[in-house]
Every structure is written in structure tokens, then in C-alpha cells.
Amino acid sequence: MKRLPIIIAALLLSAVAVRAEVRLPHIIGSGMVLEQQSCVRLHGWSDRPGGRLRVTASWGERQSTRIAADGTWELTISTPAASFEPQTLSFDDGSQLTIDNILIGTVWLCSGQSNMEMPVKGFWGCPVEGAAEALLAAPNDALRYFKVPRAAATSPARDTRGGEWQSASTHTVAEWSAVGYFFGSTMQRTLGIPVGIVDSSWGGTCIESWIPIERQQCFSDYDLRKEGTMDLPEGENYSRAASLYDGMIHPLQGFAFKGIAWYQGCSNTDRPTTYADKLATLIESWREMAGSDLPFFYVEIAPYDYGGGESPDSYPGSGALLREQQQMVMSMVDGTGMVSTNDLVYDWERDQIHPRRKREVGERLALWALREYGYPTQPLGLVFDHAEREGNAMRVYYKNAHDRLSLEGDICGFEVCGEDGRFYTAKAKRDDFNSATLTVWAEEVTEPVAVRYGFRNFLPGNVRNNWGLPALPFRSDAGR
């Protein structure tokens, strides 16, 4: 019987020791990639308030901090240049925790709705082109991925609901974001350093769910008190304003990213005219959270039949109007760039909101991102400059042609209208082999006043610049 108190005391001491272990948010764990040559914020919890927390990095960095009264702690450490040599981080508050297999390289945050979330294996009935080849080429320990679990919150969270870092392999990448995988693999292959992709995306979500609530008070087209339109359990109501910022972005606060890739917009086509201001607000608020003017590159929503906008009158459809808003952000916010997808759908994908050509989307995002590392890429396609009437035709002038236009067969995607505002399918021809202008006309219009390109819900085009990048959709009559 005398041994019983000793056994109980030993068990209690063991329990205290377990409780005293340092706890880390899920994003900080074994197998992660840390941004090179930066100050990385580390934070977590301890059951020893008032004590000291020490961090030792295998590359020689050491830091310590006082544990707050509520058991939280945070500090920053400096990281070295990129390397394929696995590193460790040890945390000590009296008991020790070590995470290993850490690589130093570059890290990008990928976010948005279903076209960002769409995995390499595709959705049901929605395949990803080149998925089988991607799986065969997948093994690459220098490419790593963290998927933020879906989580809607009513206040800013300090941790994700779960998640762990994975290395690219034939066993893992089928579940990865296809855009994120093709973007990351292109970056890793080109840069020759470890690359980490953090995927925080949720299909069917609107931009209002991803913006802090206090930054949305100036907008009146979305009910900020909205409890959601779907019968979802508490914590899964993704249509509530700020719910995904609180549950899936705020937990990443302080984690060092090189930049952000964004693919969202389909769920905002019912209110397109405020999208530019809202995306600008999202960018500014995320940069504020990160404490850095992170480069922000985003994807134009692809051609899709949203319904309406197919008649010859001047209304182009809500998808076209939202794309126009997306283009505006490049001139509104510094350090941004848009990937056009007008040429990345097949004719038979009119009713496919998840087009299959995700490889090109990821590669075009990489063209933007690689500029941040000094690569002389040209990521933007042809941009409309102005149009002039010449007889019964319109002459279209482009910027960003990079030597000349690149045309493939008969030119498609143009429309022209007269004073009656009715648009007709138009023909086009290059004015000169070395020019960046096109002459556009329609037999039904003898006195044209406006020209449009790709400016419908679903109107793919085939005009490109000399780098093979597409002409951005436009309308010359925006101010009419």
C-alpha cells in the first residue's frame, strides 16, 4: 500500500511534464519550408506562463522570449540563404520540442475559390488536363505543400484546424491544388531552390468571406450580418463576411511568404461592379497582416456561360463585367499582376466552370512571380490601348505586343456595333506584319462606333503577343 502514493505522485509529475510541452500552430512543423533570408515569426503556447521560451536553429540562430501570462509566446528568427540541407528547430520552455526536415527556400500563399482548390486529380466530371503526366513527374522533395483545412470562424483564429506539410510524390500531389502544384513545380524547377506552397482555398466562396470585417463597412452591396445562405453547421458557414479571413488567413499571420497567388471571382458575378474595390481592399488588408507589401498575382475568371449577356444588345454579361473589374486592379494597386485565361478554355467548355487547363494557369502565375527573383519574364499579354474608326471598320491599337502580334488562323473574339448599340460578330485582320494594330469590321455595321474583344460571358479569342500570351478582353465603349 505504501507504493500507491509514490505511483500516484509519479503519474501526476508525468502529467505535468506532458502539459508543459511547447505547442506550435500546425503551419509550423516538421517538413515545412521557410522563406530564405527573412525574419520568420514563430509563435505558440506553453503551460509555463512567466517563464522563458528559447529557440535554437540548426543554422546557428538563437532567440528567446518571455512567455505571456496567458501562455502565449512569439519571437522572430532570421533565416539563411536557400539550401537543400534539412534543418531543425528546437523549442525549450523547460521541456524540449524539436521539429526537423525543414528546408530553407521560398514560400507562396495560394488562395481563392474552387478553381484554386481544384485538385490535380480533378473534381467529379471535371478533369485536369495533364494530370496523369503530373503524377508520374511528381516526386520532388524540394517541393512541399500545406493545405489549410476548411474553417469558417466568427473571430480571428490563432491556428488552423489541422494540416501538415507534405513533399511532392505520386502518393500526395493528386490531392494538391492543381494551380498550386503547377505553379510551385515551375518555380522550383526554374529557381533551383526548395519551394513551399500554402493552399488556403474553399470552393464556392465570395470575396467578402476573405476580407476582415472592419475593412468592409464602406460597402453596401453585401449584408455583413449575413449568417449564410446554406444550412451549414456552426464553423462551416463560409458565406458570412470575414469568416474565412478569420478562420483560414489570420492563423497564417506572421508566417513569412514571398508573395500571394489568388484565383477567385465566380461567386461575385452577381455584383461585379464593386469587385475591383473589394479586391484592392483584400490585398491591402492581407499586406497589413503580413507586415509587408507582398506581391499579389491573380487569375482572371475564365469564359463561362453565367446566363444572360448573349443577345446582340450592349449588355455583355456579368462575367465580362467582373473581368473588367479584375483588370482595373493592376492600375489601382502597386505590385499586382493578372493572368488572363481568355484563351484557356475549349469551345465545349461553355458550361464548365472548372476548365481543365490548369497547367498554363500555374505557369502564367510563375511568369509573374519569377520577376520577384530578377528573371526578365514578360507575364502580361496584349493590353488594349485605344480604337479609331476608319470608314466602315475600327482600328484597334494594342500595348504590350513585344515585337508583334501572334495570330493563328482566322481571328476570333471581336464584335463591333453602330449607334443602335447592337453588337455583331466581327472579322479582323492584321494591318502590317510588324504592327500592333488590327482592323475589325462586321458586314452588318456600316458606321461602327465601338469594338469589343472577348467581352461576353463566354467568348474566347485567339489573339496573342509574341510571347504567346493572350490579348486581354476589352470594350472601347466603357464610358458610353
C-alpha positions in Angstrom: 0.0 0.0 0.0 2.9 2.4 0.6 3.8 2.2 -3.0 0.4 3.6 -4.1 1.2 7.3 -3.1 4.5 7.0 -4.9 2.9 5.7 -8.1 0.2 8.5 -7.9 2.9 11.2 -7.4 4.8 9.8 -10.4 1.7 9.9 -12.6 1.0 13.5 -11.6 4.5 14.5 -12.3 4.3 12.8 -15.7 1.0 14.6 -16.5 2.6 18.0 -15.5 5.5 17.2 -17.8 3.1 16.4 -20.7 1.2 19.6 -20.1 4.4 21.6 -20.1 5.4 20.7 -23.6 5.6 23.6 -26.1 2.8 23.6 -28.5 3.0 25.0 -32.1 0.4 26.0 -34.7 0.0 23.5 -37.4 1.7 25.6 -40.1 5.0 25.4 -38.0 6.0 21.8 -38.2 8.4 19.2 -39.5 8.8 19.2 -43.2 8.0 22.9 -43.7 9.7 25.3 -46.0 10.8 28.7 -44.5 11.4 31.8 -46.6 15.1 32.4 -47.2 17.0 35.4 -45.8 14.0 36.8 -43.9 12.7 37.4 -40.4 10.3 34.5 -39.6 7.8 34.9 -36.9 7.4 31.8 -34.6 4.6 31.6 -32.1 2.8 29.1 -29.9 1.7 28.1 -26.4 3.3 26.9 -23.2 1.9 25.9 -19.8 4.7 27.8 -18.1 3.5 31.5 -18.1 6.1 33.9 -17.0 8.9 31.5 -17.9 11.3 31.8 -20.9 11.0 30.1 -24.2 14.2 29.5 -26.1 14.5 28.6 -29.8 17.7 27.1 -31.3 18.0 26.7 -35.1 20.5 24.3 -36.6 21.8 27.1 -38.8 23.1 28.8 -35.7 20.3 31.3 -34.9 19.2 31.5 -31.2 16.4 33.6 -29.8 14.4 33.7 -26.5 11.3 35.4 -25.2 9.2 35.7 -22.1 6.0 33.5 -22.1 2.9 35.7 -21.5 0.5 35.3 -18.7 -2.0 33.6 -21.0 0.7 31.1 -22.0 1.3 32.5 -25.5 4.7 33.5 -26.9 6.1 34.7 -30.1 9.5 35.7 -31.5 11.3 36.1 -34.8 14.4 34.4 -36.1 16.5 35.1 -39.2 16.8 32.5 -41.9 19.9 31.8 -44.1 20.1 31.5 -47.9 18.2 28.8 -49.6 19.5 25.3 -49.2 18.6 21.6 -49.7 20.2 20.7 -46.4 17.5 19.7 -43.9 17.4 21.9 -40.8 15.9 21.6 -37.3 14.3 24.0 -34.8 14.3 23.2 -31.1 11.9 24.9 -28.6 12.6 24.8 -24.9 10.5 26.1 -22.1 11.9 23.6 -19.6 10.8 20.7 -21.7 12.0 20.5 -25.3 10.3 20.0 -28.6 12.2 19.6 -31.9 10.8 19.8 -35.4 13.0 18.6 -38.3 13.3 18.1 -42.0 12.9 21.9 -42.5 14.1 23.3 -45.9 15.0 26.9 -46.5 13.7 28.3 -49.8 10.8 30.4 -50.9 7.1 30.2 -49.9 3.9 31.3 -51.6 0.3 31.6 -50.4 -2.3 30.3 -52.8 -5.9 31.3 -52.1 -9.4 31.7 -53.6 -12.3 29.5 -54.5 -12.8 26.3 -56.5 -10.6 26.9 -59.4 -7.7 27.3 -57.0 -8.9 24.5 -54.8 -9.5 22.1 -57.7 -7.0 19.2 -57.1 -4.7 17.6 -59.6 -7.0 14.6 -59.8 -9.8 17.0 -60.7 -13.4 17.2 -59.5 -16.1 14.7 -60.4 -16.8 15.3 -64.1 -14.1 18.0 -64.2 -10.7 16.6 -65.1 -7.4 18.4 -65.1 -5.5 18.2 -68.4 -2.2 16.5 -67.9 -3.0 15.1 -64.5 -1.5 11.6 -65.3 1.7 13.1 -66.6 1.9 15.3 -63.5 1.6 12.4 -61.2 4.4 10.5 -63.0 6.7 13.5 -62.7 5.7 14.4 -59.2 8.4 13.0 -56.9 10.3 16.0 -55.7 11.3 16.5 -52.0 12.2 20.1 -52.8 8.5 21.0 -53.5 6.3 21.0 -50.4 2.7 21.8 -49.7 0.5 22.7 -46.8 -3.3 22.6 -47.1 -5.2 24.8 -44.7 -8.3 22.8 -43.7 -11.7 24.5 -44.4 -12.7 26.6 -41.4 -15.2 29.5 -41.0 -14.7 31.4 -37.8 -16.6 34.3 -36.1 -13.4 35.8 -34.7 -9.7 35.8 -35.8 -8.2 32.4 -35.1 -4.6 31.8 -34.0 -4.3 28.3 -35.5 -5.7 26.3 -38.4 -7.9 23.4 -37.7 -5.2 21.0 -38.7 -2.9 20.3 -41.6 0.6 19.1 -42.2 3.4 19.6 -44.6 3.8 17.1 -47.5 6.6 16.5 -50.0 5.6 16.1 -53.7 5.2 12.5 -54.6 2.9 10.3 -56.7 1.1 9.5 -53.4 0.4 13.1 -52.4 0.0 15.5 -55.3 -3.3 14.1 -56.6 -4.9 15.9 -53.7 -3.0 19.2 -54.1 -4.4 22.3 -55.7 -3.6 21.8 -59.4 -2.9 25.5 -60.0 -0.7 25.5 -56.8 1.1 22.4 -57.9 1.9 23.6 -61.5 2.8 27.0 -60.1 5.1 25.5 -57.5 6.7 22.9 -59.7 7.5 25.6 -62.3 9.0 27.8 -59.7 11.1 25.0 -58.1 12.4 23.9 -61.5 13.3 27.4 -62.6 14.7 28.7 -59.3 16.5 25.5 -58.3 15.7 26.0 -54.6 13.1 24.5 -52.3 9.6 25.8 -52.8 6.7 25.7 -50.3 3.0 26.2 -51.3 0.4 27.0 -48.6 -3.1 26.5 -50.1 -5.9 28.3 -48.3 -8.9 28.0 -50.6 -12.5 27.0 -50.5 -14.8 26.4 -53.5 -17.9 28.5 -53.9 -16.8 31.3 -51.7 -17.3 35.0 -52.3 -14.6 37.6 -51.8 -16.4 39.1 -48.8 -15.6 36.0 -46.8 -11.9 36.6 -47.2 -11.7 40.3 -46.1 -11.5 41.5 -42.4 -15.0 42.7 -41.3 -13.7 46.1 -40.2 -12.5 46.8 -43.8 -15.9 46.2 -45.4 -18.0 48.8 -43.7 -17.8 51.1 -46.7 -19.5 48.5 -49.0 -23.3 48.3 -49.2 -23.9 45.5 -51.7 -23.4 42.6 -49.2 -25.0 42.0 -45.9 -22.2 42.0 -43.4 -24.5 40.5 -40.8 -25.4 37.6 -43.2 -25.5 34.2 -41.4 -25.2 32.4 -44.7 -27.4 31.0 -47.4 -26.7 27.3 -46.8 -27.7 25.0 -44.0 -24.2 24.5 -42.6 -23.1 23.7 -39.0 -21.5 26.4 -36.9 -17.9 26.9 -38.0 -18.7 25.9 -41.6 -20.6 29.0 -42.7 -18.4 30.2 -45.4 -20.7 32.9 -46.8 -20.5 35.1 -43.7 -18.4 38.2 -44.2 -14.8 37.7 -42.9 -15.5 34.1 -41.8 -12.7 32.7 -44.0 -10.3 35.5 -43.3 -10.7 34.8 -39.6 -10.6 31.0 -39.9 -8.1 30.4 -42.8 -5.9 33.5 -43.3 -5.5 35.1 -39.9 -3.9 31.9 -38.5 -1.1 32.3 -41.0 -0.3 35.8 -39.6 3.4 36.3 -39.4 4.4 33.2 -41.4 6.9 34.6 -43.9 5.7 34.5 -47.6 7.4 35.7 -50.7 4.0 36.5 -52.3 0.4 35.6 -52.9 -1.5 33.9 -55.8 -5.3 34.4 -55.9 -8.0 32.8 -58.1 -11.5 33.9 -57.2 -14.4 35.8 -58.7 -17.0 33.4 -60.0 -19.1 33.8 -56.8 -19.1 37.6 -57.2 -20.6 37.8 -60.7 -24.0 38.7 -59.3 -22.4 42.0 -58.0 -19.5 42.7 -60.3 -19.2 46.4 -60.1 -17.6 46.6 -56.6 -15.1 43.8 -57.2 -12.1 46.0 -58.0 -12.5 48.0 -54.8 -13.0 44.8 -52.8 -10.0 43.0 -54.3 -7.9 46.1 -53.6 -9.2 46.1 -50.0 -8.4 42.4 -49.7 -4.8 43.0 -50.9 -4.2 45.9 -48.6 -5.6 44.1 -45.6 -3.6 40.9 -46.2 -0.4 43.0 -46.7 -1.1 44.8 -43.5 -1.5 41.5 -41.7 1.8 40.3 -43.2 3.6 43.5 -42.4 4.9 43.6 -45.9 3.8 44.8 -49.4 3.8 41.2 -50.7 3.5 40.9 -54.5 -0.1 39.8 -55.3 -0.8 38.0 -58.6 -4.3 36.8 -59.5 -6.2 34.9 -62.2 -8.9 36.3 -64.4 -12.1 34.2 -64.2 -12.3 32.0 -67.3 -15.0 32.3 -70.0 -18.2 30.6 -68.8 -21.9 30.8 -69.6 -23.2 32.5 -66.5 -26.6 33.1 -68.2 -27.5 36.4 -70.0 -25.3 38.6 -71.9 -25.6 36.6 -75.1 -28.0 38.8 -77.0 -26.7 41.4 -79.5 -27.6 44.4 -77.3 -24.9 46.2 -75.3 -25.1 44.2 -72.1 -22.1 41.8 -72.2 -22.9 39.6 -69.2 -21.8 39.7 -65.6 -18.7 37.6 -66.2 -17.4 40.1 -68.7 -18.0 43.0 -66.2 -16.2 41.2 -63.4 -13.2 40.5 -65.6 -13.1 44.2 -66.5 -13.0 44.9 -62.7 -10.2 42.5 -62.3 -8.1 44.2 -64.9 -8.6 47.6 -63.1 -6.8 46.4 -60.0 -3.4 46.3 -61.8 -3.6 50.1 -62.1 -5.2 50.6 -58.7 -2.7 48.7 -56.5 1.1 48.5 -56.9 2.8 45.2 -57.0 -0.1 43.3 -58.6 -0.5 41.4 -61.9 -3.2 39.5 -63.6 -3.1 36.2 -65.6 -5.6 36.2 -68.5 -7.4 32.9 -69.2 -9.4 34.1 -72.2 -7.6 31.5 -74.4 -7.5 28.7 -71.9 -10.9 27.1 -72.5 -12.2 24.8 -75.2 -15.3 25.6 -77.2 -17.2 22.8 -75.5 -16.4 24.1 -72.0 -19.1 26.8 -72.2 -20.9 25.3 -69.3 -17.8 24.0 -67.4 -17.0 26.4 -64.6 -13.8 24.4 -63.8 -11.9 24.4 -67.1 -9.2 21.7 -67.3 -6.2 23.7 -68.5 -4.7 24.4 -65.0 -1.1 23.8 -66.0 -1.0 27.0 -68.1 -2.6 29.0 -65.3 0.1 27.9 -62.9 2.8 28.6 -65.4 1.5 32.0 -66.2 1.4 32.8 -62.4 5.0 31.7 -62.3 5.9 34.2 -65.1 4.7 37.0 -62.8 6.3 35.5 -59.6 9.7 34.9 -61.2 10.1 38.7 -61.8 10.4 39.0 -58.0 13.6 36.9 -58.3 15.1 39.0 -61.1 14.0 36.9 -64.1 13.2 39.1 -67.2 9.9 37.4 -67.9 7.0 39.1 -69.8 3.9 37.9 -67.9 1.2 40.2 -69.4 -0.4 39.7 -72.7 -1.7 42.3 -75.1 -3.5 45.3 -73.5 -6.0 47.4 -75.3 -4.8 51.0 -75.9 -7.4 52.7 -78.0 -9.6 52.3 -81.1 -10.3 54.6 -84.0 -12.9 54.5 -86.7 -11.7 54.2 -90.3 -14.5 54.1 -92.8 -16.7 51.1 -92.1 -14.1 49.5 -89.7 -12.5 50.0 -86.4 -8.7 50.1 -86.0 -7.6 48.6 -82.6 -4.3 49.6 -81.1 -2.5 47.4 -78.6 0.2 47.9 -75.9 2.5 45.2 -74.7 2.8 43.5 -78.0 6.5 42.6 -77.5 7.7 42.9 -81.1 4.4 42.0 -82.9 1.1 40.2 -82.7 0.9 36.4 -82.9 -2.1 35.2 -84.9 -3.3 31.7 -85.6 -5.7 31.3 -88.5 -8.9 33.3 -88.6 -9.1 35.8 -85.8 -12.0 35.3 -83.5 -13.4 37.0 -80.4 -14.2 40.5 -81.8 -17.6 42.3 -82.0 -18.5 45.8 -83.3 -21.6 48.0 -83.0 -23.1 51.1 -84.5 -25.1 53.8 -82.9 -28.0 51.4 -82.2 -25.8 49.6 -79.6 -26.3 46.2 -81.3 -23.1 44.1 -81.4 -22.3 41.8 -84.3 -19.6 39.1 -84.6 -16.7 40.8 -86.4 -13.8 39.8 -88.7 -10.3 41.1 -88.1 -7.0 41.3 -89.9 -3.5 42.4 -89.1 -2.7 45.8 -90.6 1.0 45.1 -91.0 3.3 42.2 -90.1 5.3 44.3 -87.7 2.4 46.4 -86.3 0.4 46.0 -83.1 -2.9 47.0 -84.7 -5.8 45.2 -86.1 -8.6 46.3 -88.4 -12.0 45.0 -87.3 -15.3 45.1 -89.1 -18.7 43.4 -89.4 -20.8 43.4 -92.6 -23.9 44.4 -90.7 -22.3 47.6 -89.3 -21.5 50.4 -91.9 -20.8 53.1 -89.3 -19.1 51.4 -86.3 -18.8 53.3 -83.0 -17.4 50.7 -80.7 -15.4 47.5 -80.7 -15.1 44.7 -78.1 -12.9 41.6 -77.7 -13.8 38.6 -75.6 -16.3 40.8 -73.8 -19.0 38.3 -73.1 -19.6 35.7 -70.5 -18.2 33.1 -72.9 -16.3 34.5 -75.9 -12.8 33.0 -76.2 -10.3 34.7 -78.5 -7.1 33.7 -80.2 -5.0 37.0 -80.4 -1.7 36.8 -78.7 1.6 38.7 -78.4 5.0 37.3 -79.5 5.4 35.6 -76.1 2.2 33.6 -76.8 0.3 35.4 -74.1 -3.4 36.3 -74.8 -4.9 39.7 -75.5 -7.0 40.8 -72.5 -10.7 41.2 -73.0 -11.8 44.9 -73.5 -14.6 47.2 -74.7 -13.9 50.5 -76.3 -17.3 51.8 -75.2 -16.8 51.6 -71.5 -17.6 55.2 -71.0 -20.6 55.4 -73.4 
